Amino acid sequence: MPKLYEYFGLIIMFYANEHEPVHVHGKFQGSESRAEIIVLDGVVSEIRYSTVAGRAPLGTNEMRYFKEIVSARADDIVAKWIDFFVLHKPITPERITRRLK
């Protein structure tokens, strides 16, 4: 499972056997939520957040961090999705230690 980012303890990742649409999972201490990135004509048009079946959703603070990073890095997430799932390139995780806004 490729880890994309670590952001204030929150892990942003793909599962290795993912499917379209482009989406990432945010995990923190056993809780997990999902962000689906909608791309229309090559442009990110919407981000939809949801829970993951069988997992407690992210808490309020972690969900805020999850939304911050997914919003700030949506284009990069789409590029990493293509690199990993289409071009079969490895993903190098990034640890972010400053707040994104």
Phi and psi restraints in degrees (range 20) as a CNS / XPLOR table:
assign (resid 1 and name C) (resid 2 and name N)
       (resid 2 and name CA) (resid 2 and name C) 1.0 -68.4 20.0 2
assign (resid 2 and name N) (resid 2 and name CA)
       (resid 2 and name C) (resid 3 and name N) 1.0 123.6 20.0 2
assign (resid 2 and name C) (resid 3 and name N)
       (resid 3 and name CA) (resid 3 and name C) 1.0 -88.7 20.0 2
assign (resid 3 and name N) (resid 3 and name CA)
       (resid 3 and name C) (resid 4 and name N) 1.0 128.7 20.0 2
assign (resid 3 and name C) (resid 4 and name N)
       (resid 4 and name CA) (resid 4 and name C) 1.0 -95.0 20.0 2
assign (resid 4 and name N) (resid 4 and name CA)
       (resid 4 and name C) (resid 5 and name N) 1.0 -49.9 20.0 2
assign (resid 4 and name C) (resid 5 and name N)
       (resid 5 and name CA) (resid 5 and name C) 1.0 -142.5 20.0 2
assign (resid 5 and name N) (resid 5 and name CA)
       (resid 5 and name C) (resid 6 and name N) 1.0 154.0 20.0 2
assign (resid 5 and name C) (resid 6 and name N)
       (resid 6 and name CA) (resid 6 and name C) 1.0 -121.9 20.0 2
assign (resid 6 and name N) (resid 6 and name CA)
       (resid 6 and name C) (resid 7 and name N) 1.0 125.7 20.0 2
assign (resid 6 and name C) (resid 7 and name N)
       (resid 7 and name CA) (resid 7 and name C) 1.0 -136.0 20.0 2
assign (resid 7 and name N) (resid 7 and name CA)
       (resid 7 and name C) (resid 8 and name N) 1.0 102.1 20.0 2
assign (resid 7 and name C) (resid 8 and name N)
       (resid 8 and name CA) (resid 8 and name C) 1.0 51.2 20.0 2
assign (resid 8 and name N) (resid 8 and name CA)
       (resid 8 and name C) (resid 9 and name N) 1.0 47.2 20.0 2
assign (resid 8 and name C) (resid 9 and name N)
       (resid 9 and name CA) (resid 9 and name C) 1.0 87.0 20.0 2
assign (resid 9 and name N) (resid 9 and name CA)
       (resid 9 and name C) (resid 10 and name N) 1.0 -13.3 20.0 2
assign (resid 9 and name C) (resid 10 and name N)
       (resid 10 and name CA) (resid 10 and name C) 1.0 -85.8 20.0 2
assign (resid 10 and name N) (resid 10 and name CA)
       (resid 10 and name C) (resid 11 and name N) 1.0 131.0 20.0 2
assign (resid 10 and name C) (resid 11 and name N)
       (resid 11 and name CA) (resid 11 and name C) 1.0 -101.1 20.0 2
assign (resid 11 and name N) (resid 11 and name CA)
       (resid 11 and name C) (resid 12 and name N) 1.0 126.7 20.0 2
assign (resid 11 and name C) (resid 12 and name N)
       (resid 12 and name CA) (resid 12 and name C) 1.0 -107.8 20.0 2
assign (resid 12 and name N) (resid 12 and name CA)
       (resid 12 and name C) (resid 13 and name N) 1.0 125.9 20.0 2
assign (resid 12 and name C) (resid 13 and name N)
       (resid 13 and name CA) (resid 13 and name C) 1.0 -153.1 20.0 2
assign (resid 13 and name N) (resid 13 and name CA)
       (resid 13 and name C) (resid 14 and name N) 1.0 164.4 20.0 2
assign (resid 13 and name C) (resid 14 and name N)
       (resid 14 and name CA) (resid 14 and name C) 1.0 -103.9 20.0 2
assign (resid 14 and name N) (resid 14 and name CA)
       (resid 14 and name C) (resid 15 and name N) 1.0 154.0 20.0 2
assign (resid 14 and name C) (resid 15 and name N)
       (resid 15 and name CA) (resid 15 and name C) 1.0 -88.3 20.0 2
assign (resid 15 and name N) (resid 15 and name CA)
       (resid 15 and name C) (resid 16 and name N) 1.0 147.6 20.0 2
assign (resid 15 and name C) (resid 16 and name N)
       (resid 16 and name CA) (resid 16 and name C) 1.0 -65.2 20.0 2
assign (resid 16 and name N) (resid 16 and name CA)
       (resid 16 and name C) (resid 17 and name N) 1.0 -22.6 20.0 2
assign (resid 16 and name C) (resid 17 and name N)
       (resid 17 and name CA) (resid 17 and name C) 1.0 -108.4 20.0 2
assign (resid 17 and name N) (resid 17 and name CA)
       (resid 17 and name C) (resid 18 and name N) 1.0 36.5 20.0 2
assign (resid 17 and name C) (resid 18 and name N)
       (resid 18 and name CA) (resid 18 and name C) 1.0 -67.7 20.0 2
assign (resid 18 and name N) (resid 18 and name CA)
       (resid 18 and name C) (resid 19 and name N) 1.0 169.6 20.0 2
assign (resid 18 and name C) (resid 19 and name N)
       (resid 19 and name CA) (resid 19 and name C) 1.0 -137.4 20.0 2
assign (resid 19 and name N) (resid 19 and name CA)
       (resid 19 and name C) (resid 20 and name N) 1.0 162.6 20.0 2
assign (resid 19 and name C) (resid 20 and name N)
       (resid 20 and name CA) (resid 20 and name C) 1.0 -72.9 20.0 2
assign (resid 20 and name N) (resid 20 and name CA)
       (resid 20 and name C) (resid 21 and name N) 1.0 155.7 20.0 2
assign (resid 20 and name C) (resid 21 and name N)
       (resid 21 and name CA) (resid 21 and name C) 1.0 -75.0 20.0 2
assign (resid 21 and name N) (resid 21 and name CA)
       (resid 21 and name C) (resid 22 and name N) 1.0 167.3 20.0 2
assign (resid 21 and name C) (resid 22 and name N)
       (resid 22 and name CA) (resid 22 and name C) 1.0 -58.7 20.0 2
assign (resid 22 and name N) (resid 22 and name CA)
       (resid 22 and name C) (resid 23 and name N) 1.0 127.6 20.0 2
assign (resid 22 and name C) (resid 23 and name N)
       (resid 23 and name CA) (resid 23 and name C) 1.0 -156.3 20.0 2
assign (resid 23 and name N) (resid 23 and name CA)
       (resid 23 and name C) (resid 24 and name N) 1.0 158.9 20.0 2
assign (resid 23 and name C) (resid 24 and name N)
       (resid 24 and name CA) (resid 24 and name C) 1.0 -129.7 20.0 2
assign (resid 24 and name N) (resid 24 and name CA)
       (resid 24 and name C) (resid 25 and name N) 1.0 160.8 20.0 2
assign (resid 24 and name C) (resid 25 and name N)
       (resid 25 and name CA) (resid 25 and name C) 1.0 -112.9 20.0 2
assign (resid 25 and name N) (resid 25 and name CA)
       (resid 25 and name C) (resid 26 and name N) 1.0 139.4 20.0 2
assign (resid 25 and name C) (resid 26 and name N)
       (resid 26 and name CA) (resid 26 and name C) 1.0 -109.6 20.0 2
assign (resid 26 and name N) (resid 26 and name CA)
       (resid 26 and name C) (resid 27 and name N) 1.0 125.1 20.0 2
assign (resid 26 and name C) (resid 27 and name N)
       (resid 27 and name CA) (resid 27 and name C) 1.0 -124.1 20.0 2
assign (resid 27 and name N) (resid 27 and name CA)
       (resid 27 and name C) (resid 28 and name N) 1.0 140.5 20.0 2
assign (resid 27 and name C) (resid 28 and name N)
       (resid 28 and name CA) (resid 28 and name C) 1.0 -153.2 20.0 2
assign (resid 28 and name N) (resid 28 and name CA)
       (resid 28 and name C) (resid 29 and name N) 1.0 114.6 20.0 2
assign (resid 28 and name C) (resid 29 and name N)
       (resid 29 and name CA) (resid 29 and name C) 1.0 44.4 20.0 2
assign (resid 29 and name N) (resid 29 and name CA)
       (resid 29 and name C) (resid 30 and name N) 1.0 52.1 20.0 2
assign (resid 29 and name C) (resid 30 and name N)
       (resid 30 and name CA) (resid 30 and name C) 1.0 86.8 20.0 2
assign (resid 30 and name N) (resid 30 and name CA)
       (resid 30 and name C) (resid 31 and name N) 1.0 -10.3 20.0 2
assign (resid 30 and name C) (resid 31 and name N)
       (resid 31 and name CA) (resid 31 and name C) 1.0 -99.1 20.0 2
assign (resid 31 and name N) (resid 31 and name CA)
       (resid 31 and name C) (resid 32 and name N) 1.0 156.8 20.0 2
assign (resid 31 and name C) (resid 32 and name N)
       (resid 32 and name CA) (resid 32 and name C) 1.0 -154.8 20.0 2
assign (resid 32 and name N) (resid 32 and name CA)
       (resid 32 and name C) (resid 33 and name N) 1.0 140.9 20.0 2
assign (resid 32 and name C) (resid 33 and name N)
       (resid 33 and name CA) (resid 33 and name C) 1.0 -136.0 20.0 2
assign (resid 33 and name N) (resid 33 and name CA)
       (resid 33 and name C) (resid 34 and name N) 1.0 170.3 20.0 2
assign (resid 33 and name C) (resid 34 and name N)
       (resid 34 and name CA) (resid 34 and name C) 1.0 -130.0 20.0 2
assign (resid 34 and name N) (resid 34 and name CA)
       (resid 34 and name C) (resid 35 and name N) 1.0 145.6 20.0 2
assign (resid 34 and name C) (resid 35 and name N)
       (resid 35 and name CA) (resid 35 and name C) 1.0 -125.9 20.0 2
assign (resid 35 and name N) (resid 35 and name CA)
       (resid 35 and name C) (resid 36 and name N) 1.0 121.3 20.0 2
assign (resid 35 and name C) (resid 36 and name N)
       (resid 36 and name CA) (resid 36 and name C) 1.0 -99.9 20.0 2
assign (resid 36 and name N) (resid 36 and name CA)
       (resid 36 and name C) (resid 37 and name N) 1.0 126.2 20.0 2
assign (resid 36 and name C) (resid 37 and name N)
       (resid 37 and name CA) (resid 37 and name C) 1.0 -102.9 20.0 2
assign (resid 37 and name N) (resid 37 and name CA)
       (resid 37 and name C) (resid 38 and name N) 1.0 115.5 20.0 2
assign (resid 37 and name C) (resid 38 and name N)
       (resid 38 and name CA) (resid 38 and name C) 1.0 -91.1 20.0 2
assign (resid 38 and name N) (resid 38 and name CA)
       (resid 38 and name C) (resid 39 and name N) 1.0 123.3 20.0 2
assign (resid 38 and name C) (resid 39 and name N)
       (resid 39 and name CA) (resid 39 and name C) 1.0 -116.0 20.0 2
assign (resid 39 and name N) (resid 39 and name CA)
       (resid 39 and name C) (resid 40 and name N) 1.0 123.5 20.0 2
assign (resid 39 and name C) (resid 40 and name N)
       (resid 40 and name CA) (resid 40 and name C) 1.0 -121.7 20.0 2
assign (resid 40 and name N) (resid 40 and name CA)
       (resid 40 and name C) (resid 41 and name N) 1.0 126.0 20.0 2
assign (resid 40 and name C) (resid 41 and name N)
       (resid 41 and name CA) (resid 41 and name C) 1.0 52.4 20.0 2
assign (resid 41 and name N) (resid 41 and name CA)
       (resid 41 and name C) (resid 42 and name N) 1.0 39.9 20.0 2
assign (resid 41 and name C) (resid 42 and name N)
       (resid 42 and name CA) (resid 42 and name C) 1.0 78.7 20.0 2
assign (resid 42 and name N) (resid 42 and name CA)
       (resid 42 and name C) (resid 43 and name N) 1.0 8.2 20.0 2
assign (resid 42 and name C) (resid 43 and name N)
       (resid 43 and name CA) (resid 43 and name C) 1.0 -124.5 20.0 2
assign (resid 43 and name N) (resid 43 and name CA)
       (resid 43 and name C) (resid 44 and name N) 1.0 136.3 20.0 2
assign (resid 43 and name C) (resid 44 and name N)
       (resid 44 and name CA) (resid 44 and name C) 1.0 -67.0 20.0 2
assign (resid 44 and name N) (resid 44 and name CA)
       (resid 44 and name C) (resid 45 and name N) 1.0 119.4 20.0 2
assign (resid 44 and name C) (resid 45 and name N)
       (resid 45 and name CA) (resid 45 and name C) 1.0 -108.0 20.0 2
assign (resid 45 and name N) (resid 45 and name CA)
       (resid 45 and name C) (resid 46 and name N) 1.0 -22.0 20.0 2
assign (resid 45 and name C) (resid 46 and name N)
       (resid 46 and name CA) (resid 46 and name C) 1.0 -163.1 20.0 2
assign (resid 46 and name N) (resid 46 and name CA)
       (resid 46 and name C) (resid 47 and name N) 1.0 151.6 20.0 2
assign (resid 46 and name C) (resid 47 and name N)
       (resid 47 and name CA) (resid 47 and name C) 1.0 -127.1 20.0 2
assign (resid 47 and name N) (resid 47 and name CA)
       (resid 47 and name C) (resid 48 and name N) 1.0 125.7 20.0 2
assign (resid 47 and name C) (resid 48 and name N)
       (resid 48 and name CA) (resid 48 and name C) 1.0 -113.2 20.0 2
assign (resid 48 and name N) (resid 48 and name CA)
       (resid 48 and name C) (resid 49 and name N) 1.0 129.3 20.0 2
assign (resid 48 and name C) (resid 49 and name N)
       (resid 49 and name CA) (resid 49 and name C) 1.0 -105.2 20.0 2
assign (resid 49 and name N) (resid 49 and name CA)
       (resid 49 and name C) (resid 50 and name N) 1.0 141.6 20.0 2
assign (resid 49 and name C) (resid 50 and name N)
       (resid 50 and name CA) (resid 50 and name C) 1.0 -150.8 20.0 2
assign (resid 50 and name N) (resid 50 and name CA)
       (resid 50 and name C) (resid 51 and name N) 1.0 169.8 20.0 2
assign (resid 50 and name C) (resid 51 and name N)
       (resid 51 and name CA) (resid 51 and name C) 1.0 -85.7 20.0 2
assign (resid 51 and name N) (resid 51 and name CA)
       (resid 51 and name C) (resid 52 and name N) 1.0 169.5 20.0 2
assign (resid 51 and name C) (resid 52 and name N)
       (resid 52 and name CA) (resid 52 and name C) 1.0 -115.3 20.0 2
assign (resid 52 and name N) (resid 52 and name CA)
       (resid 52 and name C) (resid 53 and name N) 1.0 127.7 20.0 2
assign (resid 52 and name C) (resid 53 and name N)
       (resid 53 and name CA) (resid 53 and name C) 1.0 -55.6 20.0 2
assign (resid 53 and name N) (resid 53 and name CA)
       (resid 53 and name C) (resid 54 and name N) 1.0 132.7 20.0 2
assign (resid 53 and name C) (resid 54 and name N)
       (resid 54 and name CA) (resid 54 and name C) 1.0 82.6 20.0 2
assign (resid 54 and name N) (resid 54 and name CA)
       (resid 54 and name C) (resid 55 and name N) 1.0 1.8 20.0 2
assign (resid 54 and name C) (resid 55 and name N)
       (resid 55 and name CA) (resid 55 and name C) 1.0 -125.1 20.0 2
assign (resid 55 and name N) (resid 55 and name CA)
       (resid 55 and name C) (resid 56 and name N) 1.0 144.8 20.0 2
assign (resid 55 and name C) (resid 56 and name N)
       (resid 56 and name CA) (resid 56 and name C) 1.0 -68.5 20.0 2
assign (resid 56 and name N) (resid 56 and name CA)
       (resid 56 and name C) (resid 57 and name N) 1.0 140.1 20.0 2
assign (resid 56 and name C) (resid 57 and name N)
       (resid 57 and name CA) (resid 57 and name C) 1.0 -70.7 20.0 2
assign (resid 57 and name N) (resid 57 and name CA)
       (resid 57 and name C) (resid 58 and name N) 1.0 160.6 20.0 2
assign (resid 57 and name C) (resid 58 and name N)
       (resid 58 and name CA) (resid 58 and name C) 1.0 -58.6 20.0 2
assign (resid 58 and name N) (resid 58 and name CA)
       (resid 58 and name C) (resid 59 and name N) 1.0 147.0 20.0 2
assign (resid 58 and name C) (resid 59 and name N)
       (resid 59 and name CA) (resid 59 and name C) 1.0 -71.3 20.0 2
assign (resid 59 and name N) (resid 59 and name CA)
       (resid 59 and name C) (resid 60 and name N) 1.0 175.4 20.0 2
assign (resid 59 and name C) (resid 60 and name N)
       (resid 60 and name CA) (resid 60 and name C) 1.0 -57.1 20.0 2
assign (resid 60 and name N) (resid 60 and name CA)
       (resid 60 and name C) (resid 61 and name N) 1.0 -51.4 20.0 2
assign (resid 60 and name C) (resid 61 and name N)
       (resid 61 and name CA) (resid 61 and name C) 1.0 -65.1 20.0 2
assign (resid 61 and name N) (resid 61 and name CA)
       (resid 61 and name C) (resid 62 and name N) 1.0 -44.6 20.0 2
assign (resid 61 and name C) (resid 62 and name N)
       (resid 62 and name CA) (resid 62 and name C) 1.0 -65.4 20.0 2
assign (resid 62 and name N) (resid 62 and name CA)
       (resid 62 and name C) (resid 63 and name N) 1.0 -36.7 20.0 2
assign (resid 62 and name C) (resid 63 and name N)
       (resid 63 and name CA) (resid 63 and name C) 1.0 -66.0 20.0 2
assign (resid 63 and name N) (resid 63 and name CA)
       (resid 63 and name C) (resid 64 and name N) 1.0 -37.8 20.0 2
assign (resid 63 and name C) (resid 64 and name N)
       (resid 64 and name CA) (resid 64 and name C) 1.0 -62.1 20.0 2
assign (resid 64 and name N) (resid 64 and name CA)
       (resid 64 and name C) (resid 65 and name N) 1.0 -44.5 20.0 2
assign (resid 64 and name C) (resid 65 and name N)
       (resid 65 and name CA) (resid 65 and name C) 1.0 -63.1 20.0 2
assign (resid 65 and name N) (resid 65 and name CA)
       (resid 65 and name C) (resid 66 and name N) 1.0 -40.8 20.0 2
assign (resid 65 and name C) (resid 66 and name N)
       (resid 66 and name CA) (resid 66 and name C) 1.0 -60.9 20.0 2
assign (resid 66 and name N) (resid 66 and name CA)
       (resid 66 and name C) (resid 67 and name N) 1.0 -47.3 20.0 2
assign (resid 66 and name C) (resid 67 and name N)
       (resid 67 and name CA) (resid 67 and name C) 1.0 -63.9 20.0 2
assign (resid 67 and name N) (resid 67 and name CA)
       (resid 67 and name C) (resid 68 and name N) 1.0 -39.1 20.0 2
assign (resid 67 and name C) (resid 68 and name N)
       (resid 68 and name CA) (resid 68 and name C) 1.0 -59.0 20.0 2
assign (resid 68 and name N) (resid 68 and name CA)
       (resid 68 and name C) (resid 69 and name N) 1.0 -50.9 20.0 2
assign (resid 68 and name C) (resid 69 and name N)
       (resid 69 and name CA) (resid 69 and name C) 1.0 -72.5 20.0 2
assign (resid 69 and name N) (resid 69 and name CA)
       (resid 69 and name C) (resid 70 and name N) 1.0 -40.0 20.0 2
assign (resid 69 and name C) (resid 70 and name N)
       (resid 70 and name CA) (resid 70 and name C) 1.0 -65.5 20.0 2
assign (resid 70 and name N) (resid 70 and name CA)
       (resid 70 and name C) (resid 71 and name N) 1.0 -42.1 20.0 2
assign (resid 70 and name C) (resid 71 and name N)
       (resid 71 and name CA) (resid 71 and name C) 1.0 -63.8 20.0 2
assign (resid 71 and name N) (resid 71 and name CA)
       (resid 71 and name C) (resid 72 and name N) 1.0 -45.0 20.0 2
assign (resid 71 and name C) (resid 72 and name N)
       (resid 72 and name CA) (resid 72 and name C) 1.0 -70.4 20.0 2
assign (resid 72 and name N) (resid 72 and name CA)
       (resid 72 and name C) (resid 73 and name N) 1.0 -29.9 20.0 2
assign (resid 72 and name C) (resid 73 and name N)
       (resid 73 and name CA) (resid 73 and name C) 1.0 -117.5 20.0 2
assign (resid 73 and name N) (resid 73 and name CA)
       (resid 73 and name C) (resid 74 and name N) 1.0 21.1 20.0 2
assign (resid 73 and name C) (resid 74 and name N)
       (resid 74 and name CA) (resid 74 and name C) 1.0 -56.6 20.0 2
assign (resid 74 and name N) (resid 74 and name CA)
       (resid 74 and name C) (resid 75 and name N) 1.0 -45.8 20.0 2
assign (resid 74 and name C) (resid 75 and name N)
       (resid 75 and name CA) (resid 75 and name C) 1.0 -63.8 20.0 2
assign (resid 75 and name N) (resid 75 and name CA)
       (resid 75 and name C) (resid 76 and name N) 1.0 -39.7 20.0 2
assign (resid 75 and name C) (resid 76 and name N)
       (resid 76 and name CA) (resid 76 and name C) 1.0 -66.0 20.0 2
assign (resid 76 and name N) (resid 76 and name CA)
       (resid 76 and name C) (resid 77 and name N) 1.0 -38.5 20.0 2
assign (resid 76 and name C) (resid 77 and name N)
       (resid 77 and name CA) (resid 77 and name C) 1.0 -62.5 20.0 2
assign (resid 77 and name N) (resid 77 and name CA)
       (resid 77 and name C) (resid 78 and name N) 1.0 -43.7 20.0 2
assign (resid 77 and name C) (resid 78 and name N)
       (resid 78 and name CA) (resid 78 and name C) 1.0 -61.6 20.0 2
assign (resid 78 and name N) (resid 78 and name CA)
       (resid 78 and name C) (resid 79 and name N) 1.0 -43.2 20.0 2
assign (resid 78 and name C) (resid 79 and name N)
       (resid 79 and name CA) (resid 79 and name C) 1.0 -62.6 20.0 2
assign (resid 79 and name N) (resid 79 and name CA)
       (resid 79 and name C) (resid 80 and name N) 1.0 -41.2 20.0 2
assign (resid 79 and name C) (resid 80 and name N)
       (resid 80 and name CA) (resid 80 and name C) 1.0 -66.9 20.0 2
assign (resid 80 and name N) (resid 80 and name CA)
       (resid 80 and name C) (resid 81 and name N) 1.0 -36.0 20.0 2
assign (resid 80 and name C) (resid 81 and name N)
       (resid 81 and name CA) (resid 81 and name C) 1.0 -59.7 20.0 2
assign (resid 81 and name N) (resid 81 and name CA)
       (resid 81 and name C) (resid 82 and name N) 1.0 -48.3 20.0 2
assign (resid 81 and name C) (resid 82 and name N)
       (resid 82 and name CA) (resid 82 and name C) 1.0 -62.8 20.0 2
assign (resid 82 and name N) (resid 82 and name CA)
       (resid 82 and name C) (resid 83 and name N) 1.0 -46.0 20.0 2
assign (resid 82 and name C) (resid 83 and name N)
       (resid 83 and name CA) (resid 83 and name C) 1.0 -56.4 20.0 2
assign (resid 83 and name N) (resid 83 and name CA)
       (resid 83 and name C) (resid 84 and name N) 1.0 -47.8 20.0 2
assign (resid 83 and name C) (resid 84 and name N)
       (resid 84 and name CA) (resid 84 and name C) 1.0 -76.9 20.0 2
assign (resid 84 and name N) (resid 84 and name CA)
       (resid 84 and name C) (resid 85 and name N) 1.0 -51.3 20.0 2
assign (resid 84 and name C) (resid 85 and name N)
       (resid 85 and name CA) (resid 85 and name C) 1.0 -86.8 20.0 2
assign (resid 85 and name N) (resid 85 and name CA)
       (resid 85 and name C) (resid 86 and name N) 1.0 -26.3 20.0 2
assign (resid 85 and name C) (resid 86 and name N)
       (resid 86 and name CA) (resid 86 and name C) 1.0 -100.6 20.0 2
assign (resid 86 and name N) (resid 86 and name CA)
       (resid 86 and name C) (resid 87 and name N) 1.0 -49.4 20.0 2
assign (resid 86 and name C) (resid 87 and name N)
       (resid 87 and name CA) (resid 87 and name C) 1.0 -93.5 20.0 2
assign (resid 87 and name N) (resid 87 and name CA)
       (resid 87 and name C) (resid 88 and name N) 1.0 -6.2 20.0 2
assign (resid 87 and name C) (resid 88 and name N)
       (resid 88 and name CA) (resid 88 and name C) 1.0 57.1 20.0 2
assign (resid 88 and name N) (resid 88 and name CA)
       (resid 88 and name C) (resid 89 and name N) 1.0 39.9 20.0 2
assign (resid 88 and name C) (resid 89 and name N)
       (resid 89 and name CA) (resid 89 and name C) 1.0 -93.8 20.0 2
assign (resid 89 and name N) (resid 89 and name CA)
       (resid 89 and name C) (resid 90 and name N) 1.0 150.4 20.0 2
assign (resid 89 and name C) (resid 90 and name N)
       (resid 90 and name CA) (resid 90 and name C) 1.0 -72.4 20.0 2
assign (resid 90 and name N) (resid 90 and name CA)
       (resid 90 and name C) (resid 91 and name N) 1.0 154.6 20.0 2
assign (resid 90 and name C) (resid 91 and name N)
       (resid 91 and name CA) (resid 91 and name C) 1.0 -109.8 20.0 2
assign (resid 91 and name N) (resid 91 and name CA)
       (resid 91 and name C) (resid 92 and name N) 1.0 131.7 20.0 2
assign (resid 91 and name C) (resid 92 and name N)
       (resid 92 and name CA) (resid 92 and name C) 1.0 -98.9 20.0 2
assign (resid 92 and name N) (resid 92 and name CA)
       (resid 92 and name C) (resid 93 and name N) 1.0 119.6 20.0 2
assign (resid 92 and name C) (resid 93 and name N)
       (resid 93 and name CA) (resid 93 and name C) 1.0 -69.1 20.0 2
assign (resid 93 and name N) (resid 93 and name CA)
       (resid 93 and name C) (resid 94 and name N) 1.0 153.4 20.0 2
assign (resid 93 and name C) (resid 94 and name N)
       (resid 94 and name CA) (resid 94 and name C) 1.0 -124.8 20.0 2
assign (resid 94 and name N) (resid 94 and name CA)
       (resid 94 and name C) (resid 95 and name N) 1.0 130.8 20.0 2
assign (resid 94 and name C) (resid 95 and name N)
       (resid 95 and name CA) (resid 95 and name C) 1.0 -98.8 20.0 2
assign (resid 95 and name N) (resid 95 and name CA)
       (resid 95 and name C) (resid 96 and name N) 1.0 120.7 20.0 2
assign (resid 95 and name C) (resid 96 and name N)
       (resid 96 and name CA) (resid 96 and name C) 1.0 -106.8 20.0 2
assign (resid 96 and name N) (resid 96 and name CA)
       (resid 96 and name C) (resid 97 and name N) 1.0 121.8 20.0 2
assign (resid 96 and name C) (resid 97 and name N)
       (resid 97 and name CA) (resid 97 and name C) 1.0 -111.1 20.0 2
assign (resid 97 and name N) (resid 97 and name CA)
       (resid 97 and name C) (resid 98 and name N) 1.0 -1.0 20.0 2
assign (resid 97 and name C) (resid 98 and name N)
       (resid 98 and name CA) (resid 98 and name C) 1.0 -117.6 20.0 2
assign (resid 98 and name N) (resid 98 and name CA)
       (resid 98 and name C) (resid 99 and name N) 1.0 146.8 20.0 2
assign (resid 98 and name C) (resid 99 and name N)
       (resid 99 and name CA) (resid 99 and name C) 1.0 -62.8 20.0 2
assign (resid 99 and name N) (resid 99 and name CA)
       (resid 99 and name C) (resid 100 and name N) 1.0 139.9 20.0 2
assign (resid 99 and name C) (resid 100 and name N)
       (resid 100 and name CA) (resid 100 and name C) 1.0 -102.1 20.0 2
assign (resid 100 and name N) (resid 100 and name CA)
       (resid 100 and name C) (resid 101 and name N) 1.0 142.7 20.0 2
